Amino acid sequence: MNEKSLIIIGGGVIGLCAAYYAVYEGWRVTIIERGEPAHDSCSLGNAGMIVPSHIVPLAAPGMVGLGIRMLGNPESPFAIRPRLSSELADWGLKFVRSCTEEHVTRSAPLLRDLNLTSRRLYEELDTEIGDFGLMRRGLLMLCKTAHGLEEETRFAARANALGVPAEVLTPAQTAALDPGITMDIAGAIFFPKDCHLSPQRFVALLTQRLQQGGATFLWNTEVTGWRTKPDGSLTAVQTKTGDVVGDEFVLAGGAWSSQLAQMLRLKIPMQAGKGYSLTVDAPRRTPEICSILTEARVAVTPMSSPQGSTLRFGGTMELGGLDLSINAARVRGILKSVPAYYPDFTEKDFVGLPVWSGLRPCSPDGLPYLGRAETRPNLIFAAGHAMMGLSLAPVTGKIVADLLAHRKPDLDISLLRPERWAN
């Protein structure tokens, strides 16, 4: 039995999965979470998708031009809040430099392998921790325009070449695959390996299992600093209520991870990408397959809950700092797009619904920071997963467990080196 203690900063889905696999290997785990026990971590309101189809990182050719074109529309899926920020400027420059075909070619096989491994681990977790609504029904990329379908068809060819199955469908074939809802589209791409689940149920079950396994949760606890040794290793996390001593440390603080790293003079560039979602209870029509409204960049996921079926709509990428306030124009952009793809819905279906917002931790190259710090030998980074936090949570947790045990992970994670921007 491992008698060493592990301190995990961050009680979101990444931190919880890291804790789960560490507890399994005998670590005494303490999770420090800045929020309350019912904390609304970034993954709770997201689309709940497990996406082997997402083989292209956020930083890719064409993204800069697309983003610039969207900036003039207050209801578009992308926004940058104007502000004087050297960190934002530095992040933006690194993002532009990362938007190359070479970067995508290097990253795609790793993203494929990470997501496929995570999918397998989710299937194992489905039997280990209880029913969290895992549905293995695939993902539909719904294309409203012929141009959108042409672009996605090229992407489907790339996915197939990398061993990620993708099928190009006509509107009639799409309707036959998911007959529960009417769609007004030019066609679709179907990714049969993708899945979806209920994030709230998964997080609740994982938290419960960790508590049963002896993990300690420190809620409402904000990290204010670190205690270190002369050799650079860490001895404790400083909080407003006192020091938390440990042998190993995992930084999984989501969008706040960059600030916490700066306290150790470590540079992991990060911007918070705010997203919104709305969940319709007992919707008038419910698809069986999770979908992305391609041109609108809106995710749609059917979810089950104790109260019955729900349908979640989510989207936008808003770079505005660590701010969870609701931008009504961005929400309108989501709602206006839904009837264009699903004629059964109107904007009135969303009147009075609460709007959830969450901050995705985005690195400049669209890849997470995962690995041991070079100058802090007992610190592991697990942050920066952007829109794939839920999808990559189990594989991230498993890799963290390997690193804690000084085992070489099954996958080559050299591209995810935490201090890759240090120079």
C-alpha positions as CSV (number, residue, x, y, z in Angstrom):
1,M,0.0,0.0,0.0
2,N,1.3,3.5,-1.0
3,E,1.6,5.6,2.2
4,K,2.5,8.8,0.4
5,S,0.1,11.7,0.2
6,L,-1.1,13.4,-3.0
7,I,-2.5,16.9,-3.1
8,I,-4.7,17.8,-6.2
9,I,-5.6,21.4,-6.8
10,G,-8.9,21.5,-8.6
11,G,-12.1,19.5,-8.1
12,G,-13.3,19.6,-11.7
13,V,-13.6,16.5,-13.9
14,I,-9.8,16.4,-14.6
15,G,-8.9,16.6,-10.9
16,L,-11.5,14.0,-10.0
17,C,-10.3,11.5,-12.6
18,A,-6.7,12.0,-11.4
19,A,-7.9,11.4,-7.9
20,Y,-9.9,8.3,-8.9
21,Y,-6.9,6.5,-10.4
22,A,-4.5,7.6,-7.7
23,V,-6.8,6.3,-4.9
24,Y,-7.0,3.0,-6.8
25,E,-3.2,2.8,-6.6
26,G,-3.2,3.5,-2.8
27,W,-2.4,7.2,-2.6
28,R,-3.8,9.3,0.2
29,V,-5.5,12.0,-1.8
30,T,-6.6,15.4,-0.8
31,I,-8.5,17.5,-3.3
32,I,-8.5,21.3,-2.9
33,E,-11.4,23.0,-4.6
34,R,-12.1,26.8,-4.6
35,G,-15.8,26.2,-5.0
36,E,-18.6,24.7,-2.8
37,P,-19.5,21.0,-2.5
38,A,-22.1,21.5,-5.3
39,H,-19.4,23.5,-7.2
40,D,-20.2,24.3,-10.8
41,S,-17.0,23.2,-12.5
42,C,-16.6,23.9,-16.2
43,S,-17.6,20.4,-17.2
44,L,-21.0,20.3,-15.5
45,G,-22.7,22.5,-18.0
46,N,-21.0,21.4,-21.1
47,A,-22.3,19.2,-23.9
48,G,-21.1,15.9,-22.3
49,M,-19.5,14.6,-25.5
50,I,-16.7,12.1,-25.8
51,V,-15.1,12.9,-29.1
52,P,-12.6,10.7,-30.9
53,S,-13.7,12.8,-34.0
54,H,-11.9,15.9,-32.6
55,I,-8.5,15.2,-34.0
56,V,-7.7,18.8,-35.0
57,P,-6.6,21.2,-32.2
58,L,-8.2,24.6,-31.7
59,A,-5.1,26.1,-33.3
60,A,-5.4,25.2,-36.9
61,P,-5.1,26.8,-40.3
62,G,-8.0,29.2,-41.1
63,M,-8.9,29.8,-37.4
64,V,-7.3,33.2,-37.3
65,G,-9.2,34.5,-40.3
66,L,-12.5,32.9,-39.2
67,G,-12.1,34.5,-35.8
68,I,-11.4,38.0,-37.2
69,R,-14.5,37.7,-39.4
70,M,-16.7,36.8,-36.4
71,L,-15.5,39.7,-34.2
72,G,-17.8,42.2,-35.9
73,N,-20.9,40.3,-35.0
74,P,-22.0,40.5,-31.4
75,E,-24.0,37.3,-31.8
76,S,-21.3,35.2,-33.4
77,P,-19.8,32.1,-31.7
78,F,-16.4,33.9,-31.1
79,A,-15.5,37.1,-29.2
80,I,-12.6,38.7,-27.5
81,R,-13.3,41.3,-24.8
82,P,-11.0,44.3,-25.6
83,R,-8.6,44.9,-22.8
84,L,-5.0,45.9,-22.1
85,S,-3.4,42.6,-21.3
86,S,0.2,41.5,-22.1
87,E,-0.8,37.9,-21.3
88,L,-3.7,38.0,-23.9
89,A,-1.3,39.6,-26.5
90,D,1.3,36.9,-25.8
91,W,-1.3,34.1,-26.0
92,G,-2.7,35.5,-29.2
93,L,0.8,35.7,-30.8
94,K,1.5,32.1,-29.8
95,F,-1.9,31.0,-31.1
96,V,-1.3,32.6,-34.5
97,R,2.1,30.9,-34.8
98,S,0.5,27.5,-33.9
99,C,-2.2,27.7,-36.6
100,T,-0.2,25.7,-39.1
101,E,-0.7,22.5,-41.1
102,E,2.5,21.1,-39.5
103,H,1.0,21.6,-36.0
104,V,-2.2,19.8,-37.0
105,T,-0.3,16.9,-38.6
106,R,1.8,16.4,-35.5
107,S,-1.2,16.8,-33.1
108,A,-3.9,14.8,-34.8
109,P,-2.6,11.2,-34.1
110,L,-2.1,12.1,-30.4
111,L,-5.6,13.6,-30.0
112,R,-7.0,10.5,-31.7
113,D,-5.2,8.2,-29.4
114,L,-6.0,10.2,-26.3
115,N,-9.7,10.3,-27.1
116,L,-10.0,6.7,-28.1
117,T,-8.3,5.6,-24.9
118,S,-10.6,7.9,-22.9
119,R,-13.6,6.3,-24.6
120,R,-12.5,2.9,-23.5
121,L,-11.9,4.1,-20.0
122,Y,-15.4,5.6,-19.9
123,E,-16.8,2.2,-20.8
124,E,-14.9,0.7,-17.8
125,L,-16.0,3.5,-15.5
126,D,-19.6,2.8,-16.6
127,T,-19.4,-0.5,-14.9
128,E,-17.2,0.6,-12.0
129,I,-19.0,3.7,-10.6
130,G,-22.6,3.4,-11.8
131,D,-24.8,4.7,-14.5
132,F,-23.9,8.2,-15.7
133,G,-25.9,8.0,-18.9
134,L,-23.2,6.8,-21.3
135,M,-24.6,6.6,-24.8
136,R,-22.6,5.0,-27.6
137,R,-24.6,6.4,-30.5
138,G,-22.1,8.5,-32.3
139,L,-22.0,12.2,-33.3
140,L,-23.6,14.0,-36.2
141,M,-22.0,17.1,-37.7
142,L,-25.1,18.8,-39.2
143,C,-24.3,21.1,-42.1
144,K,-26.7,23.8,-43.1
145,T,-24.9,24.8,-46.3
146,A,-23.3,23.1,-49.2
147,H,-20.1,24.9,-48.4
148,G,-20.2,23.6,-44.8
149,L,-20.8,20.1,-46.0
150,E,-17.9,20.3,-48.5
151,E,-15.5,21.4,-45.7
152,E,-16.7,18.7,-43.3
153,T,-16.4,16.1,-46.1
154,R,-12.7,17.0,-46.5
155,F,-12.3,16.6,-42.7
156,A,-14.1,13.2,-42.8
157,A,-11.5,12.0,-45.4
158,R,-8.8,13.1,-43.0
159,A,-10.4,11.4,-40.1
160,N,-10.8,8.1,-42.0
161,A,-7.2,8.3,-43.1
162,L,-6.2,8.4,-39.4
163,G,-8.5,5.5,-38.5
164,V,-11.4,7.5,-37.1
165,P,-14.5,6.3,-38.9
166,A,-16.6,9.0,-40.6
167,E,-19.5,8.7,-43.0
168,V,-20.9,11.4,-45.3
169,L,-24.7,11.4,-45.2
170,T,-27.4,13.0,-47.3
171,P,-30.3,14.7,-45.6
172,A,-32.4,11.6,-46.1
173,Q,-29.8,9.3,-44.7
174,T,-29.4,11.6,-41.7
175,A,-33.1,11.6,-41.0
176,A,-33.2,7.8,-41.2
177,L,-30.3,7.6,-38.7
178,D,-32.0,9.9,-36.2
179,P,-35.8,10.0,-37.0
180,G,-36.8,11.5,-33.7
181,I,-36.3,15.1,-34.9
182,T,-36.8,17.1,-38.1
183,M,-33.7,18.6,-39.6
184,D,-33.3,21.3,-42.3
185,I,-29.7,20.5,-43.5
186,A,-27.7,20.1,-46.6
187,G,-26.2,16.9,-45.2
188,A,-24.1,15.6,-42.3
189,I,-21.0,13.7,-41.2
190,F,-21.5,10.8,-38.9
191,F,-18.8,9.8,-36.4
192,P,-19.9,6.4,-35.0
193,K,-17.2,6.2,-32.3
194,D,-18.3,9.3,-30.5
195,C,-20.4,9.1,-27.4
196,H,-22.2,11.3,-24.9
197,L,-23.1,11.2,-21.2
198,S,-24.6,13.3,-18.4
199,P,-21.7,15.4,-16.9
200,Q,-23.6,16.1,-13.6
201,R,-24.3,12.4,-13.0
202,F,-20.7,11.5,-13.8
203,V,-19.2,14.1,-11.5
204,A,-21.6,13.3,-8.7
205,L,-20.9,9.5,-8.9
206,L,-17.1,10.1,-9.1
207,T,-17.2,12.4,-6.1
208,Q,-19.2,9.9,-4.1
209,R,-16.9,7.0,-5.0
210,L,-13.8,9.1,-4.0
211,Q,-15.4,10.0,-0.7
212,Q,-16.1,6.3,-0.1
213,G,-12.5,5.5,-1.0
214,G,-11.1,7.8,1.6
215,A,-10.3,10.9,-0.4
216,T,-10.5,14.2,1.5
217,F,-12.2,17.2,-0.1
218,L,-11.3,20.7,1.1
219,W,-14.2,22.8,-0.3
220,N,-14.3,26.6,-0.4
221,T,-10.5,26.6,-0.2
222,E,-8.5,29.0,-2.3
223,V,-4.8,28.4,-3.0
224,T,-2.7,31.5,-2.1
225,G,0.8,30.1,-2.6
226,W,3.3,27.3,-2.3
227,R,5.9,26.0,0.1
228,T,9.1,24.8,-1.6
229,K,12.5,23.3,-0.8
230,P,15.8,24.7,-2.1
231,D,15.9,22.0,-4.8
232,G,12.6,23.3,-6.2
233,S,10.4,20.5,-5.0
234,L,7.1,21.4,-3.2
235,T,6.3,20.7,0.4
236,A,2.8,22.2,0.8
237,V,0.1,24.3,-0.7
238,Q,-0.8,27.5,1.1
239,T,-4.4,28.4,1.5
240,K,-6.3,31.0,3.4
241,T,-7.1,28.4,6.1
242,G,-3.5,27.1,6.4
243,D,-0.9,24.9,4.7
244,V,-1.8,21.5,3.1
245,V,1.3,19.3,3.2
246,G,1.9,16.6,0.7
247,D,4.5,14.4,-1.1
248,E,3.2,14.9,-4.7
249,F,1.1,17.6,-6.2
250,V,-1.2,17.8,-9.2
251,L,-2.2,21.2,-10.7
252,A,-5.6,20.7,-12.3
253,G,-7.1,24.1,-11.6
254,G,-8.7,24.6,-15.0
255,A,-8.7,28.2,-16.2
256,W,-7.0,29.3,-13.0
257,S,-4.0,27.0,-13.5
258,S,-1.9,29.7,-15.2
259,Q,-2.2,32.0,-12.2
260,L,-1.3,29.2,-9.8
261,A,1.7,28.3,-11.9
262,Q,2.9,31.9,-12.0
263,M,3.3,31.7,-8.2
264,L,6.0,29.2,-8.9
265,R,7.5,31.3,-11.7
266,L,6.3,28.7,-14.2
267,K,4.9,29.8,-17.5
268,I,1.9,27.9,-18.9
269,P,0.1,30.4,-21.2
270,M,-3.7,30.1,-20.7
271,Q,-6.8,32.0,-21.6
272,A,-10.3,31.4,-20.3
273,G,-12.7,30.6,-23.1
274,K,-16.2,31.2,-21.8
275,G,-19.0,29.1,-23.1
276,Y,-22.8,29.0,-22.4
277,S,-25.4,26.4,-22.4
278,L,-29.2,26.1,-21.9
279,T,-31.0,22.8,-21.0
280,V,-34.6,22.2,-22.1
281,D,-36.5,19.9,-19.8
282,A,-39.0,17.6,-21.6
283,P,-38.3,19.0,-25.0
284,R,-41.0,18.8,-27.7
285,R,-38.7,16.7,-29.9
286,T,-35.5,14.9,-28.9
287,P,-32.8,13.6,-31.1
288,E,-31.1,10.3,-30.1
289,I,-27.7,11.3,-31.4
290,C,-25.6,14.2,-30.1
291,S,-24.9,16.8,-32.8
292,I,-23.0,19.9,-33.7
293,L,-24.6,22.6,-35.7
294,T,-21.5,23.0,-37.8
295,E,-21.8,26.6,-39.2
296,A,-23.3,27.9,-35.9
297,R,-20.8,26.0,-33.7
298,V,-23.5,24.9,-31.4
299,A,-23.5,21.5,-29.6
300,V,-26.7,19.7,-29.0
301,T,-26.9,16.7,-26.6
302,P,-29.8,14.6,-25.3
303,M,-29.3,13.7,-21.7
304,S,-31.2,11.6,-19.2
305,S,-31.8,12.7,-15.6
306,P,-33.9,11.4,-12.7
307,Q,-36.5,13.9,-13.7
308,G,-36.7,12.6,-17.3
309,S,-35.1,13.5,-20.7
310,T,-33.5,16.9,-21.3
311,L,-31.8,18.5,-24.3
312,R,-28.8,20.7,-23.9
313,F,-27.7,23.4,-26.3
314,G,-24.2,25.0,-25.8
315,G,-21.7,27.1,-27.6
316,T,-19.5,30.2,-28.0
317,M,-15.9,30.9,-27.3
318,E,-15.5,34.2,-25.5
319,L,-12.0,35.3,-24.4
320,G,-12.7,37.7,-21.6
321,G,-10.6,36.7,-18.6
322,L,-11.8,34.9,-15.5
323,D,-15.3,36.3,-15.8
324,L,-18.5,34.2,-15.7
325,S,-21.0,37.0,-16.4
326,I,-23.6,36.3,-19.1
327,N,-23.4,38.1,-22.5
328,A,-27.0,38.2,-23.7
329,A,-26.0,38.8,-27.4
330,R,-23.9,35.6,-27.4
331,V,-26.7,33.6,-25.9
332,R,-29.1,35.0,-28.6
333,G,-26.7,33.8,-31.2
334,I,-27.0,30.2,-29.9
335,L,-30.8,30.4,-29.7
336,K,-31.3,31.9,-33.2
337,S,-29.3,29.1,-34.7
338,V,-31.4,26.2,-33.3
339,P,-34.6,26.7,-35.4
340,A,-32.5,27.0,-38.6
341,Y,-31.4,23.4,-38.2
342,Y,-34.3,22.0,-36.1
343,P,-37.5,23.6,-37.5
344,D,-39.6,22.0,-34.7
345,F,-38.0,24.5,-32.3
346,T,-38.6,28.2,-31.9
347,E,-36.8,30.8,-29.7
348,K,-39.8,30.8,-27.4
349,D,-38.8,27.3,-26.3
350,F,-35.9,28.9,-24.4
351,V,-37.7,31.8,-22.8
352,G,-37.1,31.8,-19.0
353,L,-34.4,29.1,-19.0
354,P,-31.4,29.7,-16.9
355,V,-28.2,30.2,-18.8
356,W,-25.1,28.4,-17.6
357,S,-21.6,29.7,-18.2
358,G,-18.2,28.1,-17.8
359,L,-14.6,28.9,-18.4
360,R,-12.6,26.5,-20.6
361,P,-8.8,26.5,-20.0
362,C,-7.3,27.2,-23.5
363,S,-3.6,26.8,-24.3
364,P,-2.3,28.7,-27.4
365,D,-1.7,25.5,-29.4
366,G,-4.9,23.8,-28.5
367,L,-3.2,21.0,-26.6
368,P,-3.4,20.4,-22.8
369,Y,-0.5,20.7,-20.4
370,L,0.1,17.2,-19.1
371,G,3.3,16.0,-17.5
372,R,5.8,16.6,-14.7
373,A,7.3,20.1,-14.3
374,E,10.9,20.2,-15.2
375,T,12.0,22.5,-12.4
376,R,9.5,21.2,-9.8
377,P,10.1,17.5,-9.6
378,N,7.0,16.6,-7.5
379,L,4.5,18.7,-9.5
380,I,2.4,17.3,-12.3
381,F,0.3,19.5,-14.6
382,A,-3.1,18.4,-15.9
383,A,-4.8,21.5,-17.3
384,G,-5.5,23.3,-20.6
385,H,-7.9,20.8,-22.2
386,A,-10.2,23.5,-23.7
387,M,-13.4,22.0,-25.1
388,M,-12.1,18.4,-24.5
389,G,-11.9,18.4,-20.7
390,L,-14.7,16.0,-20.2
391,S,-13.7,13.8,-23.2
392,L,-10.1,13.5,-22.1
393,A,-10.6,13.4,-18.3
394,P,-10.2,9.6,-17.8
395,V,-7.1,9.2,-19.9
396,T,-5.6,12.3,-18.2
397,G,-6.3,10.7,-14.8
398,K,-4.7,7.5,-15.9
399,I,-1.6,9.2,-17.2
400,V,-1.3,11.2,-14.0
401,A,-1.4,7.9,-12.1
402,D,1.4,6.6,-14.4
403,L,3.5,9.7,-13.7
404,L,3.0,9.4,-10.0
405,A,4.2,5.8,-10.1
406,H,7.1,6.8,-12.3
407,R,5.8,4.6,-15.1
408,K,6.1,5.5,-18.7
409,P,2.5,6.2,-20.0
410,D,1.3,4.0,-22.9
411,L,1.0,7.1,-25.1
412,D,3.8,9.5,-26.0
413,I,2.8,12.8,-24.4
414,S,5.9,14.8,-25.3
415,L,3.8,17.2,-27.3
416,L,2.0,18.1,-24.1
417,R,5.1,19.0,-22.1
418,P,3.9,21.7,-19.6
419,E,6.9,24.0,-20.0
420,R,7.0,23.9,-23.8
421,W,6.5,27.8,-23.9
422,A,9.2,28.5,-21.2
423,N,11.6,30.0,-23.7
